[in-house]
């Protein structure tokens, strides 16, 4: 080996020895999430941004499957004594996480213990309210918040003789639009993702009627479902009638129908605002976004919609150190910055959850270049939050969603009436609520 090569090799070894302890000294945080691609990749880029912003903390993101799978993994890991530092949990898991007792460290408590600051009032009221206690204490860190909006195919509208810049504002207008779309050759004028979230949870909020008693569960565990009212029955019956007439396609539970709009199969689709990223990547047609339609005869409509998406929960573990918790607080502080909020919103279609994040995106001309990208924020911020539009805090809500979907499916198949479907859904759903109440009283 030449002297020059030997010197280079020796220098490399010395540098490696110096770098080794420094790298090893970084506090390692495990972060589990439930976002598949392409959103999962965007989330991991946010984490990489934090890692690059300082040299003391390394956050290691891991995709743990769907939100329900991530929840089960986190619970199992806590029981085994090796829970992740932070886990992303979907909004319908909030009541379950709040009832998890020592498994979680509330964010407000983490902030107090570490001397960190994070103002819950910086978030949209309809966002912060979902994740705070009755007296305004932040339990988890809001992050990827979505809401349901209406996506529509402008090319299909034009073909049907509809104004591509005038999406339907009410349900009667939407029904008329589906008739024209069908007449122009559309085999799927309208569909919905997340049938329960879009057609019952969001529907109840924008019409300012309760989804459940006790302020949708915020006031206590003894809540009961309220989705078999004349308004809800009328709405389900409308969907049944539209399906019979070839105006509406029931395409499955949860986000199973998400591919239909980007593929151009369905001309209108109610879906999470987070679907925007996929539509941007896949759609081969001109498209637009609009607020959810409402029934005009309901006097309080329309109100703000409610959020979906997820928040970040801090978990505990027997060996967790004060330095690790301080590092978690630093990670959350980074995520709460308006620039982080705005960049995430602009990259994904999730809504900006702070007014400052919205202003950052607006100042950069994002909404001028991407018409309709502000629809989710404007829909969330269009009214004062009421007890019916704050969100839902019901134990076992993932199970209740499946129950409602099962009963809807039977109605769509002609096995029962809309009234029977919702009466049964209420009865079965209340059983889930009572089981959760018994398990968590005390």
C-alpha positions as CSV (number, residue, x, y, z in Angstrom):
1,X,0.0,0.0,0.0
2,X,1.4,3.4,-0.9
3,X,2.0,6.0,1.8
4,X,-0.8,8.2,0.4
5,X,-3.3,5.3,0.5
6,X,-2.2,4.3,4.0
7,X,-2.6,7.9,5.2
8,X,-6.1,8.1,3.6
9,X,-7.1,4.8,5.2
10,X,-5.8,5.8,8.6
11,X,-7.7,9.1,8.3
12,X,-10.9,7.3,7.4
13,X,-10.5,5.0,10.4
14,X,-9.9,8.0,12.7
15,X,-12.9,9.8,11.4
16,X,-15.0,6.7,11.8
17,X,-13.9,6.3,15.4
18,X,-14.7,10.0,16.1
19,X,-18.1,9.8,14.4
20,X,-19.0,6.5,16.1
21,X,-19.6,7.8,19.6
22,X,-21.3,10.9,18.4
23,X,-23.8,8.9,16.3
24,X,-24.2,6.5,19.2
25,X,-25.0,9.4,21.5
26,X,-28.1,10.4,19.6
27,X,-31.3,9.7,21.4
28,X,-33.3,7.1,19.4
29,X,-37.0,7.5,19.2
30,X,-39.3,4.8,17.8
31,X,-42.3,6.2,15.8
32,X,-45.0,3.8,14.5
33,X,-47.4,5.0,11.9
34,X,-50.3,3.6,9.8
35,X,-50.0,5.5,6.5
36,X,-49.5,3.4,3.4
37,X,-47.8,4.8,0.3
38,X,-47.7,7.4,-1.1
39,X,-48.8,9.2,2.2
40,X,-46.5,7.1,4.3
41,X,-43.5,8.2,2.2
42,X,-44.5,11.8,2.7
43,X,-44.7,11.3,6.4
44,X,-41.3,9.7,6.6
45,X,-39.9,12.7,4.7
46,X,-41.3,15.0,7.5
47,X,-39.5,12.8,10.0
48,X,-36.3,13.0,7.9
49,X,-36.7,16.8,8.0
50,X,-36.7,16.7,11.8
51,X,-33.7,14.4,11.9
52,X,-31.8,16.8,9.7
53,X,-32.8,19.9,11.7
54,X,-30.7,18.9,14.7
55,X,-28.0,16.4,15.7
56,X,-29.1,15.0,19.0
57,X,-32.2,13.0,18.2
58,X,-32.9,10.3,15.7
59,X,-36.6,9.4,15.0
60,X,-37.0,6.0,13.4
61,X,-40.4,5.7,11.6
62,X,-41.9,2.3,11.0
63,X,-45.1,1.5,9.0
64,X,-47.2,-0.9,11.2
65,X,-50.0,-1.6,8.7
66,X,-53.4,0.0,8.8
67,X,-54.5,2.2,11.7
68,X,-56.4,-0.7,13.5
69,X,-53.3,-2.9,13.0
70,X,-51.0,-0.2,14.4
71,X,-53.3,0.2,17.4
72,X,-53.1,-3.5,18.2
73,X,-49.4,-3.6,17.7
74,X,-48.9,-0.6,20.1
75,X,-51.1,-2.2,22.7
76,X,-49.2,-5.5,22.5
77,X,-45.9,-3.7,22.6
78,X,-47.0,-1.8,25.8
79,X,-48.0,-5.1,27.5
80,X,-44.6,-6.5,26.6
81,X,-42.8,-3.4,28.1
82,X,-41.4,-2.1,24.8
83,X,-44.0,0.3,23.4
84,X,-42.8,2.9,20.8
85,X,-42.2,6.4,22.0
86,X,-44.9,7.8,19.6
87,X,-47.7,6.0,17.7
88,X,-50.0,7.5,15.1
89,X,-53.6,6.7,16.0
90,X,-56.7,7.3,13.9
91,X,-59.3,9.7,15.3
92,X,-61.9,7.0,16.0
93,X,-59.3,5.4,18.4
94,X,-59.3,8.5,20.6
95,X,-61.7,7.3,23.2
96,X,-59.8,4.0,23.4
97,X,-56.5,5.7,23.8
98,X,-57.8,8.1,26.5
99,X,-59.0,5.1,28.4
100,X,-55.6,3.4,28.2
101,X,-54.5,4.9,31.5
102,X,-50.8,4.3,32.2
103,X,-50.1,3.2,28.6
104,X,-50.0,6.8,27.4
105,X,-48.5,10.0,28.6
106,X,-50.9,12.9,27.8
107,X,-49.2,15.6,25.7
108,X,-50.2,18.3,28.2
109,X,-48.4,16.3,30.9
110,X,-45.4,15.8,28.7
111,X,-45.1,19.5,28.0
112,X,-45.4,20.3,31.7
113,X,-42.7,17.8,32.7
114,X,-40.3,18.9,30.0
115,X,-40.9,22.6,30.1
116,X,-41.9,22.7,26.5
117,X,-44.7,24.8,25.0
118,X,-47.4,24.0,22.5
119,X,-50.6,26.1,22.5
120,X,-53.7,24.0,21.8
121,X,-55.4,27.3,20.7
122,X,-53.2,27.5,17.7
123,X,-55.1,24.6,16.1
124,X,-58.5,24.9,14.4
125,X,-61.2,24.5,17.1
126,X,-62.7,21.5,15.4
127,X,-59.2,19.9,15.4
128,X,-58.1,20.7,18.9
129,X,-61.5,19.8,20.3
130,X,-61.2,16.2,19.1
131,X,-58.0,15.6,21.1
132,X,-58.5,17.7,24.2
133,X,-60.1,17.0,27.5
134,X,-63.3,18.9,28.5
135,X,-61.2,21.6,30.2
136,X,-59.0,22.1,27.1
137,X,-55.9,19.9,27.9
138,X,-54.2,18.4,24.9
139,X,-54.2,14.6,25.1
140,X,-52.5,13.8,21.8
141,X,-50.7,15.8,19.1
142,X,-52.9,16.6,16.1
143,X,-51.2,16.0,12.8
144,X,-52.7,14.5,9.7
145,X,-56.2,15.8,9.8
146,X,-58.6,15.3,6.9
147,X,-62.2,15.8,6.3
148,X,-64.6,14.5,3.7
149,X,-65.1,16.6,0.6
150,X,-66.6,16.0,-2.9
151,X,-64.3,15.4,-5.8
152,X,-65.9,15.7,-9.3
153,X,-64.7,15.0,-12.8
154,X,-64.9,18.3,-14.8
155,X,-64.6,16.5,-18.2
156,X,-67.6,14.3,-17.3
157,X,-69.5,17.4,-16.2
158,X,-68.8,19.1,-19.5
159,X,-69.9,16.0,-21.4
160,X,-73.1,15.9,-19.4
161,X,-73.9,19.6,-20.1
162,X,-73.1,20.6,-16.5
163,X,-71.1,23.6,-15.6
164,X,-67.6,22.2,-14.7
165,X,-67.0,25.2,-12.4
166,X,-70.3,24.9,-10.5
167,X,-70.4,21.6,-8.5
168,X,-73.6,20.7,-6.6
169,X,-74.1,22.5,-3.3
170,X,-77.1,20.6,-2.1
171,X,-78.4,17.0,-2.3
172,X,-81.2,17.9,-4.7
173,X,-78.6,19.5,-7.0
174,X,-76.3,16.5,-6.7
175,X,-79.2,14.1,-7.6
176,X,-80.0,16.2,-10.7
177,X,-76.3,16.1,-11.7
178,X,-76.2,12.3,-11.4
179,X,-79.2,12.0,-13.7
180,X,-77.4,14.1,-16.4
181,X,-74.2,12.2,-15.9
182,X,-76.0,8.9,-16.3
183,X,-77.8,10.2,-19.4
184,X,-74.4,11.1,-20.9
185,X,-73.1,7.6,-20.5
186,X,-71.6,7.5,-17.0
187,X,-71.9,4.0,-15.5
188,X,-71.1,5.5,-12.0
189,X,-72.3,9.0,-11.6
190,X,-71.6,9.1,-7.8
191,X,-69.9,6.9,-5.1
192,X,-68.6,7.4,-1.6
193,X,-65.6,6.2,0.3
194,X,-65.8,5.7,4.1
195,X,-69.6,5.2,3.9
196,X,-70.2,5.6,7.7
197,X,-67.8,8.6,8.1
198,X,-69.1,10.4,5.1
199,X,-72.8,9.6,5.1
200,X,-73.5,9.6,8.8
201,X,-70.7,11.2,10.9
202,X,-70.0,14.1,8.6
203,X,-73.6,14.2,7.5
204,X,-74.7,14.7,11.1
205,X,-72.1,17.4,11.7
206,X,-72.8,19.6,8.7
207,X,-76.6,19.4,9.5
208,X,-75.9,20.2,13.2
209,X,-77.7,17.1,14.5
210,X,-76.2,14.6,17.0
211,X,-74.6,11.4,15.9
212,X,-74.9,10.3,19.5
213,X,-76.2,11.7,22.8
214,X,-73.9,13.2,25.5
215,X,-72.5,15.6,22.9
216,X,-71.4,12.7,20.7
217,X,-69.8,11.1,23.7
218,X,-67.7,14.0,24.9
219,X,-69.8,14.3,28.1
220,X,-69.6,10.8,29.2
221,X,-69.4,7.1,28.5
222,X,-73.2,6.6,28.6
223,X,-73.8,7.9,25.1
224,X,-76.3,6.3,22.8
225,X,-76.5,6.5,19.0
226,X,-79.0,8.9,17.3
227,X,-78.7,7.9,13.6
228,X,-82.2,6.5,13.2
229,X,-83.9,10.0,13.1
230,X,-86.2,10.9,10.2
231,X,-83.4,12.9,8.6
232,X,-80.9,10.0,8.7
233,X,-83.5,7.6,7.4
234,X,-84.4,9.9,4.6
235,X,-80.8,10.2,3.6
236,X,-80.2,6.5,3.5
237,X,-83.4,6.0,1.6
238,X,-82.2,8.6,-0.9
239,X,-79.0,6.5,-1.5
240,X,-81.0,3.3,-1.8
241,X,-83.2,4.9,-4.4
242,X,-80.2,6.4,-6.3
243,X,-78.6,3.0,-6.4
244,X,-81.7,1.4,-7.9
245,X,-81.8,4.1,-10.5
246,X,-78.1,3.6,-11.4
247,X,-77.1,7.0,-10.0
248,X,-75.1,5.8,-7.0
249,X,-72.7,2.9,-6.7
250,X,-72.0,1.4,-3.3
251,X,-68.4,0.2,-3.7
252,X,-67.4,-1.1,-0.3
253,X,-66.4,-0.2,3.2
254,X,-63.9,2.3,4.5
255,X,-61.5,3.4,1.8
256,X,-62.0,0.5,-0.5
257,X,-63.7,2.7,-3.2
258,X,-60.8,5.2,-3.3
259,X,-59.5,4.0,-6.7
260,X,-62.7,4.7,-8.5
261,X,-62.5,8.4,-8.9
262,X,-58.8,8.7,-9.9
263,X,-59.3,5.9,-12.4
264,X,-62.1,7.9,-14.1
265,X,-64.7,5.3,-13.3
266,X,-67.0,7.4,-11.1
267,X,-67.8,11.0,-12.0
268,X,-68.3,12.2,-8.4
269,X,-66.9,10.8,-5.1
270,X,-67.1,11.8,-1.5
271,X,-63.8,10.9,0.1
272,X,-61.1,12.0,2.5
273,X,-59.4,15.2,1.4
274,X,-56.2,13.1,1.8
275,X,-57.2,11.4,-1.5
276,X,-56.0,14.5,-3.3
277,X,-52.4,13.3,-3.5
278,X,-53.5,10.1,-5.3
279,X,-55.9,11.9,-7.6
280,X,-53.1,14.4,-8.5
281,X,-50.8,11.5,-9.4
282,X,-53.3,9.2,-11.2
283,X,-56.2,11.2,-12.8
284,X,-56.0,11.7,-16.5
285,X,-58.8,14.2,-16.6
286,X,-59.6,17.7,-15.3
287,X,-61.1,17.5,-11.8
288,X,-62.3,19.8,-9.0
289,X,-63.1,19.7,-5.3
290,X,-66.2,21.0,-3.5
291,X,-67.7,21.2,-0.1
292,X,-70.1,18.4,1.0
293,X,-73.7,18.9,-0.2
294,X,-76.5,19.4,2.4
295,X,-80.3,19.1,2.5
296,X,-81.5,22.8,2.2
297,X,-84.6,22.3,4.3
298,X,-82.5,21.6,7.4
299,X,-82.4,25.1,9.0
300,X,-79.0,24.9,10.7
301,X,-77.2,23.5,7.6
302,X,-74.4,23.7,6.6
303,X,-72.1,23.8,9.6
304,X,-68.4,22.8,9.7
305,X,-67.5,19.2,9.0
306,X,-65.5,17.1,11.4
307,X,-62.0,15.7,11.1
308,X,-60.7,12.3,10.2
309,X,-57.1,11.3,10.0
310,X,-54.9,10.8,13.0
311,X,-53.0,12.2,15.9
312,X,-49.7,11.3,17.6
313,X,-49.9,9.7,21.0
314,X,-46.9,9.5,23.4
315,X,-46.6,6.0,25.0
316,X,-44.9,4.9,28.2
317,X,-42.4,2.1,28.9
318,X,-40.7,1.0,32.1
319,X,-37.2,1.9,30.9
320,X,-38.1,5.2,29.3
321,X,-35.9,8.1,30.5
322,X,-36.5,11.8,31.1
323,X,-34.1,12.6,28.2
324,X,-36.2,10.4,25.9
325,X,-39.4,12.2,26.9
326,X,-37.7,15.6,26.3
327,X,-36.7,14.4,22.9
328,X,-40.3,13.4,22.1
329,X,-41.4,16.9,23.2
330,X,-38.8,18.4,20.7
331,X,-40.2,16.2,17.9
332,X,-43.7,17.3,18.6
333,X,-42.6,21.0,18.8
334,X,-41.1,20.6,15.3
335,X,-44.3,19.0,14.0
336,X,-46.4,21.9,15.3
337,X,-44.5,24.6,13.4
338,X,-46.6,26.5,10.8
339,X,-44.1,25.7,8.1
340,X,-44.3,21.9,8.8
341,X,-48.1,22.1,8.9
342,X,-48.2,24.0,5.6
343,X,-45.7,21.8,3.8
344,X,-47.5,18.6,4.9
345,X,-50.8,20.1,3.7
346,X,-49.5,21.2,0.4
347,X,-47.8,17.8,-0.3
348,X,-50.7,15.6,0.7
349,X,-54.2,17.1,0.6
350,X,-54.6,16.8,4.4
351,X,-55.8,20.1,5.7
352,X,-53.7,22.8,7.4
353,X,-54.7,22.3,11.1
354,X,-53.5,25.8,12.2
355,X,-54.5,29.2,10.9
356,X,-50.8,30.1,10.5
357,X,-50.2,27.0,8.4
358,X,-53.0,28.0,6.2
359,X,-51.6,31.5,5.9
360,X,-48.2,30.1,5.0
361,X,-49.7,28.1,2.1
362,X,-51.8,31.0,1.0
363,X,-48.8,33.4,1.0
364,X,-46.9,30.9,-1.2
365,X,-49.6,31.1,-3.8
366,X,-50.5,27.4,-3.3
367,X,-54.3,28.0,-3.6
368,X,-53.9,30.1,-6.7
369,X,-51.9,27.4,-8.4
370,X,-54.1,24.6,-7.0
371,X,-57.8,25.7,-7.1
372,X,-59.9,23.9,-4.5
373,X,-57.0,22.8,-2.3
374,X,-58.3,25.2,0.4
375,X,-61.8,23.5,0.3
376,X,-61.1,21.2,3.3
377,X,-59.9,24.1,5.5
378,X,-62.7,26.4,4.5
379,X,-65.3,23.7,5.1
380,X,-63.8,23.0,8.6
381,X,-63.7,26.7,9.4
382,X,-67.0,27.9,8.0
383,X,-68.9,28.0,11.3
384,X,-68.6,28.1,15.1
385,X,-68.1,24.7,16.5
386,X,-71.2,23.3,18.2
387,X,-71.6,20.1,20.4
388,X,-72.7,18.4,17.2
389,X,-69.7,19.5,15.1
390,X,-66.9,19.1,17.6
391,X,-66.3,15.5,16.6
392,X,-67.0,12.1,18.1
393,X,-65.6,10.4,21.3
394,X,-67.3,7.0,21.3
395,X,-65.7,3.9,22.6
396,X,-65.5,1.0,20.1
397,X,-66.2,3.4,17.2
398,X,-64.3,1.3,14.6
399,X,-66.6,-1.6,15.5
400,X,-69.7,0.6,15.4
401,X,-68.7,1.8,11.9
402,X,-68.6,-1.8,10.7
403,X,-72.0,-2.5,12.2
404,X,-73.5,0.5,10.4
405,X,-71.9,-0.6,7.1
406,X,-73.3,-4.1,7.6
407,X,-76.8,-2.8,8.0
408,X,-76.4,-0.4,5.1
409,X,-75.3,-3.2,2.9
410,X,-78.4,-5.3,3.8
411,X,-80.6,-2.3,2.9
412,X,-78.7,-1.8,-0.4
413,X,-79.3,-5.5,-1.2
414,X,-83.1,-5.1,-0.5
415,X,-83.1,-7.2,2.6
416,X,-84.5,-4.5,4.9
417,X,-85.8,-0.9,4.8
418,X,-83.7,2.1,5.6
419,X,-85.6,2.5,8.9
420,X,-84.9,-1.2,9.8
421,X,-81.3,-0.8,8.9
422,X,-80.7,2.2,11.1
423,X,-82.9,0.9,14.0
424,X,-80.8,-2.3,14.1
425,X,-77.5,-0.3,13.7
426,X,-78.5,1.8,16.7
427,X,-79.4,-1.2,18.8
428,X,-76.2,-3.1,17.9
429,X,-74.0,0.0,18.3
430,X,-75.4,0.8,21.7
431,X,-74.4,-2.7,22.8
432,X,-70.8,-1.9,21.9
433,X,-71.1,1.4,23.8
434,X,-72.4,-0.3,26.9
435,X,-69.6,-2.9,26.8
436,X,-67.0,-0.1,26.5
437,X,-68.7,1.8,29.4
438,X,-68.6,-1.2,31.7
439,X,-65.0,-1.9,30.8
440,X,-63.8,1.6,31.5
441,X,-65.9,2.9,34.4
442,X,-64.1,3.7,37.5
